[in-house]
């Protein structure tokens, strides 16, 4: 734990809230986040109602969303100036002889105060088209920078480290918090790290190992979603001082 102010952030692809909802809720509640940045939030009929119901099972409050990304907060946390934007992505993905469609992309972010220091939290879910992801990331980073604040960017990047998306994030000067965190997909037999958590200069943070969180079990992780969550603790580089 840090000595100064800190923010507990959970990044989680919840697989459209379509697996074992009770197991998923137990994982999120055990993680006790101040903010949950959700990918693959439920959509279609009754979208907002479903997301509010999901948040309630987590003990959190639904704040904002874009496409299938959502921000949920604890009662003690306030998100200001939430921004959401559509992200252009190729509609058709071709791989070998198969053709598949992709849902429209998006990203959502908001401003939060941490010990007198303001920062932005942004969540995205990049697509399956290898070149399309690079164009999507350009749009996501533009949104991150629009806050004019230090920021945390999290999401399902659909790409393993060493790919062009990760290379671009390194070139942007972002710190990969999950470099030693291990694979995140598939939850019942993790072999790939395709989920990311990256910090801009001005912030420090760490990944809290999910297997160290009391109340989180491997059985619930495997049943609740096809991805593993990333639990983060953020703090400012320099604590704010009284003026």
C-alpha positions in Angstrom: 0.0 0.0 0.0 1.1 3.6 -0.6 1.6 6.0 2.3 -0.3 8.8 0.6 -3.6 9.0 -1.2 -4.4 6.2 -3.6 -7.1 5.1 -5.9 -8.2 1.4 -6.4 -9.2 0.8 -10.0 -10.5 -2.5 -11.4 -10.3 -3.1 -15.2 -12.4 -6.1 -16.2 -13.8 -7.6 -19.4 -17.1 -9.0 -18.0 -18.0 -11.0 -21.2 -21.3 -9.1 -21.7 -22.4 -10.1 -18.1 -23.4 -13.4 -19.7 -21.6 -16.0 -17.6 -22.0 -16.8 -13.9 -23.2 -13.5 -12.6 -23.0 -14.5 -8.9 -19.3 -15.6 -9.3 -18.5 -12.3 -11.2 -20.1 -10.3 -8.4 -18.1 -12.1 -5.8 -14.9 -11.3 -7.6 -15.7 -7.6 -8.1 -16.9 -7.1 -4.5 -13.8 -8.8 -3.1 -11.6 -6.5 -5.2 -13.5 -3.5 -3.6 -12.6 -0.9 -6.3 -13.2 2.8 -6.0 -13.7 2.7 -9.8 -14.4 -0.2 -12.1 -13.6 0.3 -15.8 -15.6 -2.3 -17.6 -15.3 -3.8 -21.1 -18.0 -5.8 -22.8 -20.7 -4.4 -20.6 -24.2 -5.7 -21.5 -25.9 -4.1 -24.5 -29.0 -4.4 -26.7 -32.5 -4.3 -25.2 -32.6 -2.4 -21.9 -28.9 -1.5 -22.1 -28.9 1.1 -19.3 -31.2 -1.0 -17.1 -28.9 -4.0 -17.4 -25.8 -1.9 -16.7 -27.3 -0.4 -13.6 -28.4 -3.8 -12.4 -24.9 -5.2 -13.0 -23.4 -2.3 -11.1 -25.8 -2.9 -8.2 -24.7 -6.6 -7.9 -21.1 -5.3 -7.7 -22.0 -2.7 -5.0 -21.2 0.1 -7.4 -23.0 2.8 -9.3 -23.2 3.2 -13.1 -21.8 6.5 -14.3 -21.2 6.5 -18.1 -20.6 4.3 -21.1 -19.6 4.3 -24.8 -20.3 1.2 -27.0 -19.5 -1.7 -24.7 -17.3 0.2 -22.2 -18.6 1.5 -18.9 -17.5 3.3 -15.8 -18.8 2.2 -12.4 -17.9 3.9 -9.1 -18.2 3.3 -5.4 -20.4 5.7 -3.4 -17.2 7.4 -2.1 -16.0 8.3 -5.5 -17.1 11.0 -8.0 -16.3 11.0 -11.7 -16.5 14.5 -13.3 -16.7 15.5 -16.9 -17.2 12.1 -18.3 -16.5 11.9 -22.0 -17.5 9.2 -24.4 -16.7 8.8 -28.1 -17.3 6.4 -30.9 -14.2 4.8 -32.3 -14.2 3.9 -36.0 -13.3 0.4 -36.8 -13.6 -1.8 -39.9 -17.0 -3.4 -40.0 -15.8 -6.5 -41.7 -12.9 -8.6 -40.5 -11.3 -11.2 -42.9 -9.2 -14.0 -41.6 -8.2 -16.9 -43.7 -11.5 -17.7 -45.6 -13.8 -16.5 -42.9 -15.6 -13.1 -42.8 -16.9 -11.8 -39.5 -18.6 -8.5 -38.6 -17.5 -6.3 -35.7 -19.7 -4.1 -33.5 -18.9 -0.4 -33.4 -16.1 0.5 -31.0 -15.9 3.2 -28.4 -14.1 4.6 -25.4 -15.2 6.4 -22.2 -13.3 8.4 -19.7 -13.7 10.7 -16.8 -11.9 13.0 -14.4 -11.3 12.1 -10.8 -9.5 13.8 -7.9 -6.8 11.9 -6.0 -5.4 13.7 -3.0 -5.9 17.1 -4.6 -4.4 15.9 -7.9 -6.7 15.5 -10.9 -6.3 12.6 -13.4 -8.3 11.0 -16.1 -9.4 7.4 -16.3 -10.1 5.9 -19.8 -11.3 2.5 -20.8 -11.4 1.0 -24.4 -11.9 -2.3 -26.2 -9.9 -2.6 -29.4 -11.1 -4.7 -32.3 -10.0 -7.9 -33.9 -8.7 -6.4 -37.1 -4.9 -6.1 -36.8 -4.6 -2.9 -38.8 -7.9 -1.5 -37.6 -6.6 -1.7 -34.0 -3.9 0.8 -34.8 -6.4 3.3 -36.2 -8.7 2.8 -33.2 -5.8 3.4 -30.8 -5.1 6.8 -32.5 -8.6 7.8 -31.7 -8.5 6.5 -28.2 -5.2 8.4 -27.4 -6.6 11.6 -28.9 -9.5 11.2 -26.4 -7.1 10.6 -23.5 -5.1 13.7 -24.3 -8.2 15.8 -24.6 -8.5 15.8 -20.8 -5.1 17.6 -20.5 -4.4 15.6 -17.4 -2.2 12.6 -16.4 -4.2 9.5 -17.3 -4.7 5.8 -16.9 -5.7 3.9 -20.0 -7.0 0.4 -19.6 -8.8 -2.1 -21.8 -9.0 -5.3 -23.8 -6.4 -4.6 -26.5 -6.9 -7.9 -28.3 -3.2 -8.1 -28.9 -0.2 -9.5 -27.0 2.8 -7.3 -26.1 5.2 -6.9 -28.9 2.5 -6.0 -31.4 2.1 -2.6 -33.1 -0.5 -1.4 -30.6 1.8 -2.1 -27.6 4.7 -0.5 -29.5 2.7 2.6 -30.1 1.8 2.8 -26.4 5.5 2.6 -25.5 6.3 5.3 -28.0 3.7 7.5 -26.3 5.8 7.3 -23.1 3.2 5.2 -21.2 4.2 2.8 -18.4 2.9 -0.8 -18.7 1.7 -1.7 -15.2 1.0 -5.3 -16.2 4.5 -6.2 -17.5 4.9 -8.7 -14.7 1.3 -9.5 -14.1 1.0 -12.6 -16.2 -1.5 -13.6 -18.8 -5.2 -12.5 -18.7 -7.0 -14.7 -21.2 -8.6 -17.3 -21.1 -9.6 -17.2 -17.5 -9.7 -20.9 -16.9 -6.3 -21.4 -18.5 -4.6 -18.0 -19.0 -2.0 -18.1 -21.8 -2.2 -14.6 -23.4 -1.8 -11.1 -22.0 -4.2 -9.1 -24.1 -5.5 -6.8 -21.4 -3.6 -3.6 -20.7 -3.2 -1.0 -18.0 -1.0 1.9 -18.9 -0.1 5.1 -17.1 1.0 8.5 -18.5 3.8 10.5 -16.8 2.7 12.2 -13.6 1.2 9.1 -12.0 2.5 6.0 -10.3 0.8 2.7 -9.8 1.0 -1.0 -9.4 -1.0 -4.1 -10.2 -2.3 -5.9 -7.1 -2.0 -9.7 -7.8 -5.5 -11.0 -8.1 -4.6 -14.2 -6.4 -3.6 -12.2 -3.3 -7.1 -10.7 -2.9 -9.0 -12.3 0.0 -12.3 -13.7 -1.3 -11.3 -14.2 -4.9 -11.1 -17.8 -6.0 -9.9 -19.4 -9.2 -13.3 -21.1 -9.5 -15.1 -17.7 -9.5 -12.6 -16.2 -11.9 -13.1 -19.0 -14.4 -16.9 -18.9 -14.0 -17.5 -15.2 -14.0 -15.9 -14.2 -17.3 -13.5 -15.4 -20.0 -10.9 -12.7 -19.0 -9.1 -12.2 -15.7 -9.4 -8.8 -14.1 -6.6 -6.3 -13.5 -6.7 -4.6 -10.0 -4.6 -1.5 -9.8 -3.6 1.0 -7.1 -2.8 4.5 -8.4 -1.1 7.4 -6.7 0.3 10.8 -7.8 4.0 11.1 -8.5 4.1 14.0 -6.0 1.5 14.4 -3.4 -0.4 17.7 -3.5 0.6 20.2 -0.9 -1.6 22.8 0.8 -1.4 26.2 -0.7 
